[in-house]
Amino acid sequence: MKSINPANGELIKEYPEYSPEEVKRIIDDVHEEWLSWKTTSFEERAALMHKASDILLAERDECASVITAEMGKVINESRAEVEKSALGCRFYADNAERILKDEVIKTDFSKSFVSFHPIGPVLVVMPWNFPFWQVFRFIAPGLMAGNAGVLKHASNVMGCALKIEEVLIKAGFPKNLFRTLLIGSGQVADVIENPKIKAVTLTGSEPAGSKVAEKAGKELKKTVLELGGSDPYVVLDDADLEQCAKTAAISRNLNCGQVCIAAKRFIIVESVAEKFQALQKKATEELVIGDPADESTQLAPMSRPDLMDELHEQVEKSVSMGAKVLTGGKRLDRPGNYYAPTILADVKKGMPAYDEETFGPVAANIIVKNEAEAIAVANDTPFGLGASVWTRDLKKGERVAREIDSGMVFVNHMTASTPAMPFGGTKRSGYGRELSDYGIKEFVNIKSICIQD
C-alpha cells in the first residue's frame, strides 16, 4: 500500500499489509478493550472526547499537512476538515448522554421504557476524500455510545489513519479501543466474518458498498452505507444568479470536485440559463489552480491518476454524444493529477455526465423549461444523497425541496454536513444515517424494558 503525493507523483511512504493473523489479534484486543469501555460513564467518555477535540485543534496544521500531502486537498480545506472533526467530537461529547437517555413509554405495564446499549466493535471502512472527517463521523458518536472500532482506511491515506489513532491515544482513550488495520480490500470479508465484529459502516463507491452489504447480510450484521451521489443544483427563474453562480463554482470544485455531496448536475430553467452559465463560467475560470500546500491555491490535483483518467473518459464520451465544453475539458500539462475545472453544456439523458456520478471538477449543465421539469430531472437519477434549490421565494424553495428524492436538500445554500443534522441518502446513495441524534442510534441495541408490579 503506497501513499503518493498527487501534486507531484512522489512516493511518501509504503505500508506493508498486516497478515490475517495480525488482524485477528488486533480485533481480539479491541474486543477485550470494549468489554471494559462499555461500562464507562458518559462523563468519562466525554472528558476524553473533549480532549481529542482539543488535540485536533492544537495539532491542526500538522494534521492538515498529512491530509494535503496524501490526497491533495488544498491546505485551507484540510485545516477546515480538521476543525470540523474537532467540532464533531465536541458535539457528541456534549450531547450523547442526552440523546441516549432512557425514553419512558406509556403502556399498560407498571413501567416501560427504551434503553440504548453499545453493541461492540464496528468495522469502519472509509474513503480518501475526507480522510479525517469521515472517520471522526464514526469515532465521535461510536465511542460516545460505548462502542469500539477497527478502521480499514483507503490505502493511499494510511498516514492519516495512523495520525487519527495517535490523536485518540494522546487524548487518553484506551490504546486498543480504536485501531487501524493496515489491510487492502481483499481482507475486508474476513474481518466482517469475525464474530467479534458486530456491524459495519462504509463510505465509498456503489460497488464497494454492494460487496460489503452482501457479506454483512450473509453474516446478519447491520450496515450503514454512504455511497455516491449525483446531486442536482436546481436554478429556478427567480434565483439570485450572482450568488447562485458563485456558489455553483465553489460547490462543484471544492476538494477538486471529489465530494459525494458536491453539486454535479446543474439544472437550469431556460429563461435564466444564458446569464447563469456566463456567470458560472467566469467564476469557474477565476479559480486559482496550483500546489495544494500553497495558501493561494483554490483548485488542487485529483487524488489519483486512474480517477482522473476515468473522469476524462466520461467527459470525452459526453462530448462525442453532443455535450459542449464551455470551459476546461482536459488534463493540465503539468506534473501531478491536475484536471481543468470543466463545464459541460447541453447535457442530455444517456450521456455519462447526466447518468453517472462524475467524481472530479466537472459540472454538467442541463436546461429545462420550467420548475416542474426541473424537479423531474432532479429526480431522474439512481442517486439520492444531496440537492440544492435556488430561488428568492422561500416558500417555493421549501415546496420544491420536499419534492426532491434525496436524503438532504438545501435552499439557497450548497450541500453541506453539520453534526446536528442527519447525513445520508436514499436510492443507490445508500441507507442509514450518520451524525445527529439519528447517527448515534445506528449502532446501539434499542432495548425495550417492561415491568409489571
C-alpha positions in Angstrom: 0.0 0.0 0.0 1.5 3.2 -1.2 0.9 6.9 -0.2 1.8 9.0 -3.3 1.7 12.8 -3.4 -1.0 13.7 -6.0 0.7 17.1 -6.7 4.0 15.6 -7.9 3.6 11.8 -8.1 6.3 11.3 -5.5 6.2 8.3 -3.0 5.5 9.5 0.5 5.6 6.1 2.2 4.9 2.5 1.6 3.0 0.4 4.2 3.3 -3.4 4.5 -0.1 -5.1 4.8 -0.9 -6.8 8.1 -1.2 -10.6 8.0 -4.6 -12.3 8.7 -3.2 -13.5 12.0 -2.2 -9.9 12.9 -5.6 -8.6 12.0 -7.3 -11.3 14.2 -5.1 -10.4 17.1 -5.9 -6.7 16.8 -9.7 -7.5 16.7 -9.3 -9.7 19.8 -7.5 -6.8 21.6 -10.2 -4.3 20.6 -13.0 -6.6 21.7 -11.3 -7.2 25.1 -10.9 -3.4 25.5 -14.5 -2.9 24.6 -15.7 -5.1 27.5 -14.3 -2.5 29.9 -15.2 0.6 27.8 -18.9 -0.2 27.6 -19.1 0.1 31.3 -17.7 3.6 31.5 -19.9 6.6 32.2 -20.8 9.3 29.7 -18.9 11.7 31.8 -15.7 9.7 31.4 -16.2 9.3 27.7 -17.0 13.0 27.2 -13.9 14.1 29.0 -11.7 12.1 26.6 -13.7 13.2 23.6 -13.2 16.8 24.6 -9.5 16.2 24.9 -9.4 14.7 21.4 -11.1 17.8 20.1 -8.5 20.0 21.9 -5.7 18.0 20.4 -7.1 18.2 16.9 -7.2 22.0 17.2 -3.8 22.2 18.8 -2.3 20.0 16.0 -4.5 21.3 13.2 -1.7 22.4 11.0 0.2 19.1 11.4 -2.9 17.0 10.7 -3.8 19.2 7.7 -0.3 18.8 6.2 -0.7 15.0 6.3 -4.1 15.3 4.5 -2.8 17.6 1.9 0.3 15.5 1.2 -1.5 12.2 0.9 -4.7 13.1 -1.0 -4.0 16.5 -2.4 -6.6 18.7 -0.7 -6.0 22.4 -0.7 -4.3 23.2 2.7 -7.0 25.6 3.8 -9.7 22.9 3.1 -7.5 20.4 5.1 -7.4 22.8 8.1 -11.2 23.2 7.9 -11.6 19.4 7.8 -9.6 19.0 11.0 -11.6 21.8 12.7 -14.8 20.1 11.6 -13.6 16.8 13.1 -13.0 18.6 16.4 -16.5 20.1 16.2 -17.9 16.6 15.8 -16.1 15.4 18.8 -17.4 18.3 20.9 -21.0 17.8 19.6 -21.2 14.2 20.8 -19.2 14.8 24.0 -21.9 17.4 24.9 -25.0 15.6 23.6 -24.5 11.8 23.7 -25.9 11.4 27.2 -29.0 13.4 26.4 -29.6 11.5 23.1 -29.1 8.1 24.7 -31.0 8.6 27.9 -33.9 6.2 28.7 -37.1 7.0 26.9 -40.2 6.4 29.0 -43.1 4.9 27.0 -46.7 4.9 28.4 -48.1 1.4 28.2 -50.3 -1.0 30.2 -47.2 -2.1 32.2 -46.4 -0.5 35.5 -43.2 0.8 34.0 -41.9 0.7 30.4 -39.1 2.4 28.7 -36.5 2.1 26.0 -32.8 2.0 26.8 -29.8 2.2 24.5 -26.8 -0.1 24.8 -23.5 -0.4 22.9 -23.2 -3.4 20.6 -19.4 -3.8 20.4 -16.6 -3.4 17.8 -17.6 -1.9 14.5 -15.7 -2.2 11.2 -15.2 1.3 9.8 -14.4 1.3 6.0 -13.6 4.8 4.9 -12.5 6.6 1.7 -9.7 9.0 0.9 -11.6 12.2 0.0 -12.2 13.4 3.6 -9.7 11.2 5.4 -10.2 12.8 8.9 -13.8 13.9 8.9 -15.2 10.7 7.5 -13.5 8.7 10.3 -14.5 11.1 13.1 -18.1 10.9 11.9 -17.9 7.4 13.4 -15.4 7.9 16.2 -17.4 10.7 17.9 -20.8 9.0 18.1 -19.5 5.5 18.1 -17.1 5.8 21.1 -19.5 8.0 23.0 -22.2 5.3 22.6 -19.8 2.9 24.2 -18.7 1.0 21.1 -15.2 0.3 19.8 -13.9 0.3 16.2 -11.4 -1.0 13.7 -10.6 1.2 10.7 -9.9 0.0 7.2 -8.9 3.2 5.6 -8.2 3.8 1.9 -4.8 2.5 1.0 -3.5 5.9 -0.2 -4.2 7.7 3.2 -2.8 5.3 5.7 -0.7 8.2 7.2 -4.0 9.9 8.1 -5.3 6.7 9.6 -2.3 6.3 11.9 -2.4 10.0 12.8 -6.0 9.7 13.9 -5.1 6.7 16.1 -2.3 8.8 17.6 -4.7 11.7 18.4 -7.0 9.3 20.3 -4.2 7.8 22.3 -2.8 11.3 23.2 -6.3 12.2 24.4 -6.2 9.3 26.8 -8.5 6.8 25.1 -7.5 3.1 25.7 -4.9 2.0 23.2 -7.0 -0.8 21.8 -10.4 0.9 21.7 -10.0 2.2 18.1 -7.3 0.5 15.9 -6.2 0.9 12.3 -6.0 -2.2 10.2 -3.3 -1.8 7.5 -5.1 -4.0 5.0 -6.3 -3.9 1.5 -9.8 -4.6 0.3 -9.1 -8.3 0.0 -9.2 -8.8 3.7 -12.4 -7.0 4.4 -14.6 -10.0 4.0 -12.6 -11.9 6.6 -12.9 -9.0 9.1 -16.7 -8.9 8.6 -16.9 -12.7 9.2 -15.1 -12.3 12.5 -17.7 -12.9 15.2 -16.3 -10.1 17.4 -17.2 -7.5 14.7 -20.8 -6.6 15.3 -21.6 -4.2 12.5 -20.1 -2.3 9.5 -20.2 1.3 8.4 -18.9 2.2 5.0 -18.5 5.4 3.0 -17.4 4.7 -0.6 -18.4 3.6 -4.1 -21.5 1.7 -5.1 -19.5 -1.5 -5.9 -17.7 -1.4 -2.5 -21.0 -0.8 -0.7 -22.7 -3.6 -2.5 -19.9 -6.1 -1.7 -19.8 -5.1 2.0 -23.6 -5.2 2.3 -23.8 -8.6 0.7 -21.1 -10.0 3.0 -22.6 -8.4 6.1 -26.1 -9.5 5.2 -24.8 -13.1 5.0 -23.3 -12.7 8.4 -26.5 -11.0 9.7 -24.7 -7.8 10.7 -26.0 -4.3 10.4 -24.6 -1.9 7.9 -24.7 1.8 7.3 -23.8 2.8 3.8 -23.0 6.3 2.5 -22.3 5.9 -1.2 -22.2 8.0 -4.4 -24.2 11.0 -5.4 -25.1 13.0 -8.5 -26.5 15.9 -6.7 -28.9 18.3 -8.5 -28.3 22.0 -8.3 -31.6 23.5 -9.3 -31.6 27.1 -10.6 -35.1 28.4 -10.8 -36.1 31.5 -12.8 -36.2 33.8 -9.7 -32.8 32.8 -8.3 -30.2 35.3 -7.2 -28.0 34.5 -10.2 -24.8 36.2 -9.0 -24.7 34.4 -5.7 -26.0 31.2 -7.3 -23.3 31.1 -9.9 -20.5 32.0 -7.5 -21.7 29.2 -5.1 -22.0 26.8 -8.1 -18.3 27.1 -8.9 -17.4 26.5 -5.3 -19.7 23.6 -4.7 -18.6 21.8 -7.9 -14.9 22.3 -7.4 -14.5 22.0 -3.6 -11.9 19.3 -2.9 -11.3 19.2 -6.6 -14.9 18.0 -7.1 -14.2 14.8 -5.2 -17.1 15.2 -2.8 -20.1 12.8 -2.6 -22.5 15.7 -1.9 -20.9 18.2 -4.4 -23.3 19.8 -6.9 -22.8 17.8 -10.1 -25.9 18.2 -12.3 -26.8 21.9 -12.7 -30.5 22.0 -13.7 -31.3 25.5 -15.0 -34.6 26.9 -16.1 -34.1 28.1 -19.7 -35.2 31.7 -19.1 -32.1 32.4 -16.9 -29.8 29.8 -18.5 -27.7 32.1 -20.7 -27.0 34.6 -17.9 -26.3 31.9 -15.3 -23.9 30.0 -17.5 -21.9 33.1 -18.3 -21.6 33.9 -14.6 -20.8 30.2 -13.8 -18.1 30.1 -16.5 -16.5 33.3 -15.2 -16.4 32.1 -11.6 -15.0 28.8 -12.6 -12.2 30.2 -14.7 -11.2 32.5 -11.9 -10.3 29.6 -9.7 -6.6 29.6 -8.8 -5.0 26.2 -9.7 -1.8 25.2 -8.1 0.2 23.4 -5.4 -2.3 22.3 -2.7 0.2 23.3 0.0 0.2 26.9 -1.3 -2.2 29.2 0.7 -3.4 30.9 -2.5 -4.5 27.7 -4.3 -8.2 27.1 -4.8 -8.2 24.0 -7.0 -5.7 21.2 -6.3 -4.9 18.0 -8.2 -7.2 15.0 -8.2 -6.2 12.3 -5.7 -5.2 9.5 -8.1 -4.3 9.4 -11.8 -6.7 6.5 -12.5 -9.6 8.6 -11.2 -8.6 11.5 -13.5 -8.5 9.1 -16.5 -12.0 7.8 -15.7 -13.3 11.4 -15.4 -11.8 12.4 -18.7 -13.4 9.4 -20.4 -16.8 10.5 -19.1 -16.2 14.0 -20.5 -15.0 12.8 -23.9 -17.9 10.4 -24.3 -20.4 13.0 -23.3 -18.9 15.5 -25.8 -19.0 12.8 -28.5 -22.7 12.5 -27.8 -23.4 16.2 -28.2 -22.3 18.0 -25.0 -20.5 21.2 -25.4 -17.4 22.3 -23.4 -17.9 25.8 -22.0 -14.5 25.7 -20.3 -11.9 23.0 -19.4 -12.4 19.5 -20.6 -8.8 18.5 -20.5 -5.9 17.4 -18.4 -3.5 20.2 -17.5 0.1 19.9 -18.9 1.9 19.9 -15.6 3.2 17.3 -13.1 0.6 15.7 -10.9 -3.0 14.8 -11.3 -4.4 18.2 -12.5 -7.6 18.4 -14.4 -9.0 21.7 -15.7 -12.2 22.8 -14.0 -14.9 21.9 -16.6 -18.4 22.9 -17.5 -20.3 20.8 -20.0 -23.4 22.4 -21.6 -26.3 20.8 -23.4 -26.0 17.7 -21.3 -28.8 15.2 -22.1 -30.1 11.9 -20.7 -27.9 9.0 -21.9 -24.7 10.9 -21.6 -22.3 9.8 -18.8 -22.4 13.4 -17.4 -26.1 13.0 -17.0 -26.5 9.4 -15.9 -23.3 8.8 -13.9 -21.5 10.3 -10.9 -18.6 12.5 -12.1 -16.1 12.5 -9.2 -14.0 15.4 -10.1 -14.2 19.1 -11.3 -16.8 18.6 -14.0 -20.2 20.4 -14.0 -23.0 19.0 -16.1 -25.5 21.7 -17.2 -29.0 20.6 -18.1 -31.5 23.2 -19.4 -35.2 22.7 -18.6 -38.4 24.6 -19.5 -39.8 25.2 -16.0 -39.9 24.2 -12.3 -41.9 21.0 -12.9 -39.4 19.8 -15.4 -36.5 20.8 -13.1 -38.0 18.6 -10.3 -38.5 15.7 -12.7 -34.8 15.9 -13.9 -33.6 16.3 -10.4 -35.3 13.0 -9.5 -34.2 11.3 -12.7 -31.1 9.7 -11.2 -30.3 6.4 -9.4 -28.8 8.5 -6.6 -30.3 10.5 -3.8 -27.7 11.9 -1.5 -27.9 15.7 -1.5 -29.5 18.5 -3.5 -29.8 22.3 -3.6 -32.6 24.6 -4.8 -32.1 28.3 -5.7 -35.0 30.8 -5.5 -35.9 34.1 -3.9 -39.2 32.6 -2.9 -38.5 30.6 0.3 -42.0 29.0 0.3 -41.4 27.8 -3.2 -37.9 26.6 -2.2 -39.3 24.6 0.7 -42.0 23.1 -1.5 -39.5 22.0 -4.2 -37.2 20.7 -1.6 -39.9 18.4 -0.3 -40.5 17.0 -3.8 -36.8 16.1 -4.5 -35.9 12.5 -3.7 -32.8 13.0 -1.6 -31.5 12.5 1.9 -30.6 16.2 2.2 -31.9 19.3 0.4 -30.6 22.9 0.9 -32.4 26.0 -0.3 -30.1 28.9 -1.4 -27.0 27.1 0.0 -24.6 24.4 -1.2 -25.0 21.0 0.2 -23.0 20.5 3.4 -22.8 18.4 6.6 -23.1 19.5 10.2 -23.0 17.4 13.4 -26.5 18.5 14.4 -28.3 17.3 11.2 -28.6 13.7 9.9 -26.4 12.8 6.9 -27.1 10.1 4.4 -29.0 9.2 1.3 -31.7 7.2 -0.4 -31.8 5.0 -3.5 -28.3 3.9 -4.7 -26.7 6.5 -2.4 -27.0 4.1 0.5 -29.0 3.8 3.7 -28.8 4.6 7.3 -27.7 7.9 8.8 -24.6 9.5 10.3 -24.4 12.5 12.6 -27.2 14.0 14.8 -29.4 12.0 17.1 -30.1 9.5 14.4 -26.5 8.7 13.6 -25.5 7.8 17.2 -28.5 5.4 17.4 -27.5 3.4 14.3 -25.1 1.2 16.3 -26.8 0.6 19.6 -29.2 -2.0 20.9 -32.5 -0.3 21.2 -33.8 -2.3 24.2 -37.4 -2.3 25.3 -37.9 -2.9 29.1 -41.3 -3.6 30.5 -42.0 -4.1 34.2 -45.2 -5.2 35.8 -45.8 -5.0 39.6 
